[in-house]
Amino acid sequence: MTLYINCCVRSDSRTDRLARAVLAKMGEYTELYLPAEDIKPLSEEMLEKRTSLLAAGKLDDPMFRYAHQFAEADKIVISAPFWDGSFPSLLKVYIENIYAVGIVSRYSENGTPVGMCRAEELVYVTTAGGPYFPEFSFGYIKTVAETCFGIKSTRLVKAEMLDIDGMDAEKILLDAMNSV
Ligand SMILES: Cc1cc2nc3c(=O)[nH]c(=O)nc-3n(C[C@H](O)[C@H](O)[C@H](O)COP(=O)(O)O)c2cc1C
């Protein structure tokens, strides 16, 4: 099963259009539309609950439903526009929520993370109004996916310069869609 994690806030999102071109080559998928989910930043209360559930081995608690879904996906596509040099904070909140030790990752005896996710590939799809800099968006996702979650390969699909005067945004987007 391919999991499509959609973090595109705008209803006519160009990032989502580009992601659908990627997904069209992958067959069936399950979509998780993050703006419609009840996902909150971790509070002290949530952290304490999570810590005690993990210590007790109660991994079937509903709190871990997103973590299990992520860990069990065969392929993962994430779409998120380039916002403020990174991605919408909702995506970071989602990652906080799935990062449950014992489900998506565990620690080796010497303290390094060992990934527990099934996915062979994660594709990160983004669009930017100006030039795209990957350091704090794709760069972060690649590091956490490969180093912590054990996903073997990550790939960036992007279209940039879409909001710059004089650029043909539709052509840039279509070219990117045709090259996936
Ligand atoms: C809140 C916000 C922050 C943005 N920050 C940047 C930015 O830092 N750099 C940039 O090139 N474009 C930035 N943009 C422009 C978007 O990256 C661009 O319009 C993108 O194509 C939007 O994707 P969407 O059509 O999927 O919503 C920003 C747009 C918004 C709404």
The ligand as a Tripos MOL2 file, in Angstrom:
@<TRIPOS>MOLECULE
LIG
   31    33     1     0     0
SMALL
NO_CHARGES

@<TRIPOS>ATOM
      1 C1          2.8910   30.9400    4.2800 C.3       1 LIG1
      2 C2          3.6940   30.8860    3.0020 C.ar      1 LIG1
      3 C3          5.0790   30.9070    3.0550 C.ar      1 LIG1
      4 C4          5.8290   30.8530    1.8860 C.ar      1 LIG1
      5 N1          7.2040   30.8640    1.9690 N.ar      1 LIG1
      6 C5          7.9420   30.7870    0.8270 C.ar      1 LIG1
      7 C6          9.3670   30.7640    0.8890 C.ar      1 LIG1
      8 O1          9.9780   30.8270    1.9520 O.2       1 LIG1
      9 N2         10.0570   30.6770   -0.2780 N.ar      1 LIG1
     10 C7          9.4280   30.5960   -1.4860 C.ar      1 LIG1
     11 O2         10.1150   30.4970   -2.5180 O.2       1 LIG1
     12 N3          8.0810   30.6000   -1.5750 N.ar      1 LIG1
     13 C8          7.3220   30.6880   -0.4490 C.ar      1 LIG1
     14 N4          5.9520   30.6820   -0.5240 N.ar      1 LIG1
     15 C9          5.3120   30.5010   -1.8430 C.3       1 LIG1
     16 C10         4.9280   29.0290   -2.0570 C.3       1 LIG1
     17 O3          6.0470   28.1760   -1.8520 O.3       1 LIG1
     18 C11         4.4150   28.7810   -3.4670 C.3       1 LIG1
     19 O4          3.3760   29.6660   -3.8120 O.3       1 LIG1
     20 C12         3.9520   27.3300   -3.5960 C.3       1 LIG1
     21 O5          3.8450   26.9850   -4.9690 O.3       1 LIG1
     22 C13         2.6110   27.1120   -2.9060 C.3       1 LIG1
     23 O6          2.2120   25.7970   -3.0700 O.3       1 LIG1
     24 P1          0.6730   25.3850   -3.1770 P.3       1 LIG1
     25 O7          0.1540   25.8990   -4.5270 O.co2     1 LIG1
     26 O8          0.7280   23.8890   -3.1210 O.co2     1 LIG1
     27 O9         -0.0470   25.9940   -2.0240 O.co2     1 LIG1
     28 C14         5.1800   30.7770    0.6280 C.ar      1 LIG1
     29 C15         3.7730   30.7710    0.5800 C.ar      1 LIG1
     30 C16         3.0330   30.8240    1.7510 C.ar      1 LIG1
     31 C17         1.5160   30.8210    1.6710 C.3       1 LIG1
@<TRIPOS>BOND
     1     1     2 1
     2     2     3 ar
     3     2    30 ar
     4     3     4 ar
     5     4     5 ar
     6     4    28 ar
     7     5     6 ar
     8     6     7 ar
     9     6    13 1
    10     7     8 2
    11     7     9 ar
    12     9    10 ar
    13    10    11 2
    14    10    12 ar
    15    12    13 ar
    16    13    14 ar
    17    14    15 1
    18    14    28 ar
    19    15    16 1
    20    16    17 1
    21    16    18 1
    22    18    19 1
    23    18    20 1
    24    20    21 1
    25    20    22 1
    26    22    23 1
    27    23    24 1
    28    24    25 2
    29    24    26 1
    30    24    27 1
    31    28    29 ar
    32    29    30 ar
    33    30    31 1
@<TRIPOS>SUBSTRUCTURE
     1 LIG1         1 GROUP 0 **** ****
